[in-house]
Every structure is written in structure tokens, then in C-alpha cells.
Amino acid sequence: MQRSLLEVAPGRRLALDDATRAASGTGTPVQLGLDDLGTALHEVTFVVVDLETTGGSPTGSEITEIGAVKVRGGEVLGEFQTLVNPGMAIPPTITVLTGITNAMVIQAPPITEVLPAFLEFAGLDRGSVFVAHNAPFDAGFLRHATERMDLVWPRPPIVDTVKLARRVVTKDEAPNHKLGTLAALFSTSVTPDHRALHDARATVDVLHALLGRLAPVGVTHLEDLATASDPVPHQRRRKSALADGLPHAPGVYQFIGPGGEVLYVGTATDLYRRVRSYFTAAEKRARIGEMLDIATAVRHIPCATVLEAQVRELRLIADLDPPYNRRSRRPDRRPWLRLTDEAYPRLSVVRSLPASLMDQALGPFTSTRAATEALEALQEAVAVRRCNARLPLVPRTGASACALAEMGRCGAPCTGGQDAHAYARVADGVRQALRTDVDHVVTALREKIRALSAQQRYEEAATQRDRLHALLAGARRAERLRPLVTTPEILAARRRDAGGWELVLVRHGRLAGTAVAPRGTDPVLVAESLRVSAEAVPAPDTACGAAPVEESELVATWLERPGVRLVEVVQGEVPLACPVRGAARHHLPARG
């Protein structure tokens, strides 16, 4: 009786045409680890599997035979074949289909003995790719068996040759995508006959024939197979070769148009993998697809750290204004919220703010609309005047109050209803909020929201909620950025996962320089060199004027990462700290 058999046949090579040799191997991974991405197909080990079973469902049927072929670079590394005692009678219809009888499996090993041997042979937990014709069927039976035995299914990348065939074999060539039909089409060396090893060998030949058709359209790496069965236009997939030569390192990439113009700028932690991902079905943006169709080249700028790459991307987008990047048209003109300088000050949205007034203004906001909503939130909570006229200290003769005064929502300093001393107390409540102490505003607006909701005035409640959201967002950004942009110099370090240190030098919220001290290198010497060679950044005249707000926020995010150490700080007027009772402790209400 046939027992478990492992045949290693290192000398046997598969017959491949030239196109297939360039992309030999197989795999349509549905689960890809980062270490697997970017692997050329001829470097990948594939385990082509076929099972025979007593039925179609793993919950009510059992495996009767396992056949597998392990290949890499077109060479057969080994074969695995064994009958399996299913512990149940084989239905006559299955016997007719496979030729496997009850007598043949009576002395065969049970699945509890076979499965560990198969998993060891396959090496699915060591980077091998699982391949089968109608792979969900075979993988489902094996996964179910491992779970019953309290073993761990290794969750390998999976390739389904049926899906690949549907992509490249037309109805004119074959009436269906069954294994026997494809074997006849591609003249495989073995004819499938519903015996596991024979079918696995035939599947290997079918797989390589399919890859031969996919190679000319850019399917040459393991990650390409993840989307090879998706409808990516051939002319776009072929352009994946633009990524060839890019390093597996952080940096900035630029897609170049036919006239040498920069079409798009992006950043990546791994340049090679990121650029190749554009030429798969994972990229679904129509606008970017249009860009890819006209791109002719990719330029890259390698960077020492991810932070440097992110900042370079922002600066390049601002300088080049690529047509396919979406960005703020005036990132240097973000709105602020401040009190006017007059006898009876009022709230005003301004586009520029002197650096000396940063502690008297809220922002910068992401848009004029957000700043206006924050202004309205303050006006709801504090009875500050809303009229735009510049009021004299002494009311004009014959001045009349507005409707808000008649409703009790304004003290009417315009008519003398409120003197300068009384109005100063109101203005102090606004200044308190502009310094990001917004507790009194949050309390007032939340009470208003609750009252409106109780009256089922939900639209008005939502308006107040959005105003509160805008106020808190602006206050949190202000308390986060003020200390950073007013600090002349910050030298910080963070230990790298690969060993060594990542060093960052920040001046007035601008990334002045970054460097890496590799393992075994004295980081103090690297830090001193960084300080000398870094960009000189003078104190700006305007608030957040040394760098775009987006850049300062990137720097702030990096500084807040776990494990970052402040090596040296040249302190500014505002302490480099986050206030305990600041706006950050308030939960931002959800927007509808």
C-alpha cells in the first residue's frame, strides 16, 4: 500500500519559453508581508498543491490524497505525494472520478500524520507561496485540518491559477478554465487525471504558461501577482518597469511627463515598493490613473529619514506646483482668529499675524470657513460685539443699538450701554480662549447643544457642534505649534529599529537638518556635525513664518513619537510643553 513519499528531484527542470523564464515562478498572493514585496518571481519558492477529497466541503468531507510540487526559478526542488485514510467511506461517485478506492486508503496514514509532514515539506511558514487550481478549495481543506489538530495555519500568500487564467485566456482559446482544458491548451507534460500528484504537475506547467503571457505586461514580481487578475490596463502595468533601480529606502519620487515636466510628487518609506504599487489595481484614483498613462519616467531623491522625505515632498509641491498634486493654493496664508486693536475690540479673521501676537490669537486654521466657525463659537459663548464698525471710546451722539443688543446678546457699547471697563471684562473672556483656555466656551456650547437637542432642534444643534469642533481644532493646533515655532533650536534623537539613532534638528518649527548615526557610530559626533551643517533659520517676523504649517505639524508629530529624546533645546519665549488644562484634553465632537 502506498505510504507517505517525499521525492527530491533537484535535477529536473521545467520546459519554459523565453518569456516565462524571465518571470518563472508563481503566486497570486492575497496576504503579503512587507518582506515579500518586491521579490522577483524567479527568486520565489512556490508549492503547487492538489488534493483529492471525499466531497466538496471541508466541514463534511475528508482528504484522501495530497500531491505537491515545490519549484523555484523553473526548477523542481521536490515532490510530495501520499494517500490519506479519510476515516470514512469514499462515495462511489468520487471513486469513479478519482479512481481512489476504499481498499487503497485502508492502510494509508491518517491526516494527523500526513499534515505535519506536508507542512514541513511545503515551508509555507518560511516564505513559500501556496499555488493551486481553484486555490480556495485546497487551502480551505488544509486550513480546516490544521485547526482541528490545534496546529497553526501559516497563512501564506496564495495564488489561484483559475483567476490568472480568467485574466489571460479568452473564450476564443478555451471554452472554460478547467485544469484539463488549460492543460490541453498549453500542451502540459502531464495530463491531469484527478490524481493529486499528476494534477499538481499539470498545474505547474499551466502556471508557467500563464506567467509567460503575463510577463510582457509587467507581471514580473511577487507583488504584481497580487493584482494580476485585476483589470489593470496592459499599457499601464507595463510601466511598472519605471520602478526598476529605485532603492528600498525612504525618499521622494517624481513622475515625469513627456516634456520633462513634473506631473506628481510623492513620498515613500520604500521608494521601489511604493512606485510599483501605482501600476496595480490597488491604485483606483482616476486622476492618478490619467497621470500614469502619460508619465514617461520616475525621478527620485533618496532621504536619510522618513521625516526628511515628508518635508521634501511638501517643499517640492510648493515649489513645482505639479498638476496632479492636490494642495492648498496658499499654504503660507493660513487664517488666524484675533481681537482687533481698538477701544472696543471685536473678533476678526486675518491672513497674516505678527510673530509677537501668537499668544493673542488662535490658529492657524485649515480654511477661512473653519476660522469663521470658531469665531461664531466664541461669539455664542461670550457676548463680544459683532458689528464691524470701529467704535470710539465715547459713544457718538444719536447712535442706535443693533438687534443683538435688544435680545440681550450684546452690551451695546456703541450707545453707552456698556462702558469700556465692563467691555474689557468681556474681551478678557475672549483673550482667555485665544490663549487656548477654552473651558468656559466648551461648557457654554455644550449646554446650548444639549438644550437644542432636547427641543429636537437637531439642525441648530449640529451647527453649534460644528462650531465647537472648529474652535477646539484651532485651539489644539495653536497650543501644539506655538512652543515649537517660537523655540530657536531643538536637537532630538530617536533610536532606529535597525540600530543606531535618527537625529533631527529643528529651528523655529522648520526642519533644518536630519541625519542618521548608524549602529556603532558615536551619535554625539553626528549631532555636532548636523548642527554645523544644518540650515540657518532666523526668527521669523510673522507667526509660523519659518516653515509652512504642514511642515511644522510633521515635525511636531515626529517629536511626539514614543522614544524620542530631547538632546538639547535652546528655549524661546514659550516653554516647549503642552498645557495640562489645554484644549487637547477636550474630546472633539463628531461631525455629521
Solvent accessible surface area in square Angstrom, and as a share of the most:
residue,aa,sasa,rsa
1,M,120,0.53
2,Q,74,0.33
3,R,133,0.49
4,S,58,0.38
5,L,72,0.36
6,L,98,0.49
7,E,71,0.32
8,V,99,0.57
9,A,33,0.26
10,P,79,0.50
11,G,73,0.70
12,R,85,0.31
13,R,131,0.48
14,L,13,0.07
15,A,105,0.81
16,L,20,0.10
17,D,88,0.46
18,D,121,0.63
19,A,39,0.30
20,T,2,0.01
21,R,122,0.45
22,A,70,0.54
23,A,0,0.00
24,S,3,0.02
25,G,0,0.00
26,T,0,0.00
27,G,0,0.00
28,T,8,0.05
29,P,3,0.02
30,V,100,0.57
31,Q,59,0.26
32,L,53,0.26
33,G,38,0.37
34,L,131,0.65
35,D,132,0.69
36,D,36,0.19
37,L,38,0.19
38,G,17,0.16
39,T,32,0.19
40,A,18,0.14
41,L,0,0.00
42,H,89,0.40
43,E,104,0.47
44,V,8,0.05
45,T,23,0.14
46,F,0,0.00
47,V,0,0.00
48,V,0,0.00
49,V,2,0.01
50,D,21,0.11
51,L,8,0.04
52,E,14,0.06
53,T,11,0.07
54,T,7,0.04
55,G,21,0.20
56,G,62,0.60
57,S,51,0.33
58,P,38,0.24
59,T,114,0.66
60,G,57,0.55
61,S,12,0.08
62,E,36,0.16
63,I,7,0.03
64,T,2,0.01
65,E,2,0.01
66,I,0,0.00
67,G,0,0.00
68,A,0,0.00
69,V,1,0.01
70,K,35,0.15
71,V,0,0.00
72,R,103,0.37
73,G,20,0.19
74,G,1,0.01
75,E,48,0.21
76,V,0,0.00
77,L,41,0.20
78,G,2,0.02
79,E,7,0.03
80,F,4,0.02
81,Q,11,0.05
82,T,0,0.00
83,L,3,0.01
84,V,1,0.00
85,N,44,0.23
86,P,14,0.08
87,G,71,0.69
88,M,87,0.39
89,A,74,0.58
90,I,8,0.04
91,P,46,0.29
92,P,106,0.66
93,T,104,0.60
94,I,32,0.16
95,T,34,0.20
96,V,131,0.75
97,L,94,0.47
98,T,10,0.06
99,G,41,0.39
100,I,1,0.00
101,T,49,0.29
102,N,72,0.37
103,A,69,0.53
104,M,53,0.24
105,V,5,0.03
106,I,115,0.58
107,Q,114,0.51
108,A,6,0.05
109,P,6,0.04
110,P,55,0.34
111,I,24,0.12
112,T,77,0.45
113,E,104,0.47
114,V,1,0.01
115,L,0,0.00
116,P,60,0.38
117,A,44,0.34
118,F,0,0.00
119,L,32,0.16
120,E,114,0.51
121,F,18,0.07
122,A,0,0.00
123,G,3,0.02
124,L,7,0.03
125,D,104,0.54
126,R,146,0.53
127,G,42,0.40
128,S,7,0.05
129,V,0,0.00
130,F,0,0.00
131,V,0,0.00
132,A,0,0.00
133,H,29,0.13
134,N,75,0.39
135,A,0,0.00
136,P,85,0.53
137,F,61,0.25
138,D,5,0.02
139,A,2,0.02
140,G,10,0.10
141,F,6,0.02
142,L,0,0.00
143,R,95,0.35
144,H,47,0.21
145,A,1,0.01
146,T,0,0.00
147,E,104,0.47
148,R,121,0.44
149,M,46,0.21
150,D,132,0.69
151,L,67,0.34
152,V,129,0.74
153,W,21,0.07
154,P,37,0.23
155,R,153,0.56
156,P,2,0.01
157,P,11,0.07
158,I,28,0.14
159,V,0,0.00
160,D,11,0.06
161,T,0,0.00
162,V,18,0.10
163,K,89,0.38
164,L,0,0.00
165,A,0,0.00
166,R,157,0.57
167,R,66,0.24
168,V,24,0.14
169,V,6,0.03
170,T,75,0.44
171,K,144,0.61
172,D,143,0.74
173,E,69,0.31
174,A,3,0.02
175,P,103,0.65
176,N,49,0.25
177,H,32,0.14
178,K,138,0.59
179,L,22,0.11
180,G,42,0.41
181,T,31,0.18
182,L,0,0.00
183,A,7,0.05
184,A,81,0.63
185,L,60,0.30
186,F,41,0.17
187,S,94,0.60
188,T,23,0.13
189,S,91,0.59
190,V,30,0.17
191,T,108,0.63
192,P,25,0.16
193,D,64,0.33
194,H,83,0.37
195,R,57,0.21
196,A,0,0.00
197,L,21,0.11
198,H,73,0.32
199,D,7,0.04
200,A,0,0.00
201,R,60,0.22
202,A,0,0.00
203,T,2,0.01
204,V,2,0.01
205,D,27,0.14
206,V,0,0.00
207,L,0,0.00
208,H,5,0.02
209,A,27,0.21
210,L,0,0.00
211,L,0,0.00
212,G,9,0.08
213,R,88,0.32
214,L,2,0.01
215,A,13,0.10
216,P,80,0.50
217,V,12,0.07
218,G,10,0.09
219,V,0,0.00
220,T,39,0.23
221,H,30,0.13
222,L,4,0.02
223,E,18,0.08
224,D,3,0.02
225,L,0,0.00
226,A,34,0.27
227,T,18,0.11
228,A,0,0.00
229,S,35,0.23
230,D,46,0.24
231,P,113,0.71
232,V,6,0.04
233,P,52,0.33
234,H,77,0.35
235,Q,102,0.45
236,R,40,0.15
237,R,3,0.01
238,R,119,0.43
239,K,50,0.21
240,S,5,0.03
241,A,61,0.48
242,L,46,0.23
243,A,0,0.00
244,D,87,0.45
245,G,76,0.73
246,L,15,0.08
247,P,44,0.28
248,H,106,0.47
249,A,31,0.24
250,P,28,0.18
251,G,0,0.00
252,V,0,0.00
253,Y,4,0.01
254,Q,12,0.05
255,F,0,0.00
256,I,9,0.05
257,G,2,0.02
258,P,98,0.62
259,G,70,0.67
260,G,46,0.44
261,E,77,0.34
262,V,22,0.13
263,L,6,0.03
264,Y,25,0.10
265,V,0,0.00
266,G,2,0.02
267,T,38,0.22
268,A,9,0.07
269,T,90,0.53
270,D,21,0.11
271,L,0,0.00
272,Y,15,0.06
273,R,64,0.23
274,R,80,0.29
275,V,0,0.00
276,R,3,0.01
277,S,35,0.22
278,Y,1,0.00
279,F,3,0.01
280,T,11,0.07
281,A,19,0.14
282,A,74,0.57
283,E,22,0.10
284,K,167,0.71
285,R,116,0.42
286,A,92,0.72
287,R,93,0.34
288,I,5,0.03
289,G,4,0.04
290,E,97,0.43
291,M,0,0.00
292,L,0,0.00
293,D,63,0.33
294,I,74,0.37
295,A,1,0.01
296,T,77,0.45
297,A,40,0.31
298,V,22,0.13
299,R,120,0.44
300,H,69,0.31
301,I,52,0.26
302,P,82,0.51
303,C,14,0.08
304,A,53,0.41
305,T,6,0.03
306,V,54,0.31
307,L,4,0.02
308,E,28,0.12
309,A,0,0.00
310,Q,57,0.25
311,V,3,0.01
312,R,95,0.35
313,E,34,0.15
314,L,46,0.23
315,R,67,0.24
316,L,36,0.18
317,I,16,0.08
318,A,41,0.32
319,D,115,0.60
320,L,80,0.40
321,D,88,0.46
322,P,4,0.02
323,P,73,0.46
324,Y,25,0.10
325,N,22,0.11
326,R,196,0.72
327,R,81,0.29
328,S,45,0.29
329,R,215,0.79
330,R,139,0.51
331,P,23,0.14
332,D,103,0.53
333,R,92,0.33
334,R,31,0.11
335,P,1,0.01
336,W,9,0.03
337,L,0,0.00
338,R,53,0.19
339,L,14,0.07
340,T,26,0.15
341,D,118,0.61
342,E,26,0.11
343,A,46,0.36
344,Y,5,0.02
345,P,8,0.05
346,R,52,0.19
347,L,9,0.05
348,S,25,0.16
349,V,48,0.28
350,V,36,0.20
351,R,107,0.39
352,S,59,0.38
353,L,3,0.01
354,P,61,0.38
355,A,34,0.26
356,S,92,0.59
357,L,40,0.20
358,M,9,0.04
359,D,71,0.37
360,Q,93,0.41
361,A,0,0.00
362,L,0,0.00
363,G,0,0.00
364,P,1,0.01
365,F,2,0.01
366,T,78,0.45
367,S,47,0.30
368,T,59,0.34
369,R,181,0.66
370,A,18,0.14
371,A,0,0.00
372,T,52,0.30
373,E,22,0.10
374,A,0,0.00
375,L,24,0.12
376,E,53,0.24
377,A,0,0.00
378,L,0,0.00
379,Q,22,0.10
380,E,36,0.16
381,A,30,0.23
382,V,17,0.10
383,A,47,0.36
384,V,1,0.01
385,R,1,0.00
386,R,72,0.26
387,C,49,0.30
388,N,121,0.62
389,A,57,0.44
390,R,156,0.57
391,L,16,0.08
392,P,47,0.30
393,L,110,0.55
394,V,113,0.65
395,P,47,0.30
396,R,149,0.54
397,T,146,0.85
398,G,77,0.74
399,A,43,0.33
400,S,95,0.61
401,A,41,0.32
402,C,58,0.35
403,A,66,0.51
404,L,36,0.18
405,A,22,0.17
406,E,143,0.64
407,M,118,0.53
408,G,65,0.63
409,R,95,0.35
410,C,17,0.10
411,G,25,0.25
412,A,10,0.08
413,P,3,0.02
414,C,27,0.16
415,T,53,0.31
416,G,45,0.43
417,G,61,0.59
418,Q,29,0.13
419,D,86,0.44
420,A,38,0.30
421,H,136,0.61
422,A,23,0.18
423,Y,2,0.01
424,A,45,0.35
425,R,148,0.54
426,V,28,0.16
427,A,1,0.01
428,D,76,0.40
429,G,15,0.14
430,V,0,0.00
431,R,85,0.31
432,Q,64,0.29
433,A,0,0.00
434,L,2,0.01
435,R,127,0.47
436,T,7,0.04
437,D,52,0.27
438,V,1,0.00
439,D,28,0.14
440,H,63,0.28
441,V,0,0.00
442,V,3,0.02
443,T,74,0.43
444,A,35,0.27
445,L,0,0.00
446,R,82,0.30
447,E,95,0.43
448,K,70,0.30
449,I,34,0.17
450,R,148,0.54
451,A,47,0.36
452,L,16,0.08
453,S,42,0.27
454,A,87,0.68
455,Q,103,0.46
456,Q,134,0.60
457,R,103,0.38
458,Y,135,0.51
459,E,151,0.68
460,E,80,0.36
461,A,8,0.06
462,A,32,0.25
463,T,61,0.36
464,Q,16,0.07
465,R,55,0.20
466,D,29,0.15
467,R,44,0.16
468,L,2,0.01
469,H,35,0.16
470,A,3,0.03
471,L,0,0.00
472,L,0,0.00
473,A,30,0.23
474,G,0,0.00
475,A,0,0.00
476,R,84,0.31
477,R,40,0.14
478,A,1,0.00
479,E,9,0.04
480,R,75,0.27
481,L,0,0.00
482,R,17,0.06
483,P,9,0.05
484,L,5,0.02
485,V,7,0.04
486,T,34,0.20
487,T,0,0.00
488,P,45,0.28
489,E,23,0.10
490,I,1,0.00
491,L,3,0.01
492,A,0,0.00
493,A,6,0.05
494,R,44,0.16
495,R,131,0.48
496,R,82,0.30
497,D,147,0.76
498,A,73,0.57
499,G,9,0.08
500,G,9,0.08
501,W,35,0.12
502,E,19,0.08
503,L,3,0.01
504,V,0,0.00
505,L,0,0.00
506,V,1,0.00
507,R,32,0.12
508,H,18,0.08
509,G,0,0.00
510,R,48,0.18
511,L,10,0.05
512,A,10,0.08
513,G,16,0.15
514,T,22,0.13
515,A,22,0.17
516,V,36,0.21
517,A,0,0.00
518,P,71,0.44
519,R,179,0.65
520,G,86,0.83
521,T,57,0.33
522,D,68,0.35
523,P,43,0.27
524,V,97,0.56
525,L,123,0.61
526,V,28,0.16
527,A,8,0.07
528,E,86,0.39
529,S,68,0.44
530,L,11,0.06
531,R,52,0.19
532,V,129,0.74
533,S,87,0.56
534,A,16,0.12
535,E,70,0.32
536,A,85,0.66
537,V,20,0.12
538,P,109,0.69
539,A,72,0.56
540,P,32,0.20
541,D,125,0.65
542,T,60,0.35
543,A,11,0.08
544,C,15,0.09
545,G,43,0.41
546,A,17,0.13
547,A,8,0.06
548,P,38,0.24
549,V,7,0.04
550,E,47,0.21
551,E,0,0.00
552,S,1,0.01
553,E,44,0.20
554,L,48,0.24
555,V,0,0.00
556,A,6,0.05
557,T,73,0.42
558,W,10,0.04
559,L,31,0.15
560,E,109,0.49
561,R,95,0.35
562,P,117,0.73
563,G,53,0.51
564,V,27,0.15
565,R,143,0.52
566,L,95,0.47
567,V,84,0.48
568,E,85,0.38
569,V,46,0.27
570,V,67,0.38
571,Q,102,0.45
572,G,23,0.22
573,E,172,0.77
574,V,45,0.26
575,P,91,0.57
576,L,48,0.24
577,A,65,0.51
578,C,85,0.51
579,P,61,0.38
580,V,139,0.80
581,R,156,0.57
582,G,3,0.03
583,A,0,0.00
584,A,47,0.36
585,R,115,0.42
586,H,22,0.10
587,H,145,0.65
588,L,47,0.24
589,P,25,0.16
590,A,80,0.62
591,R,105,0.38
592,G,101,0.97
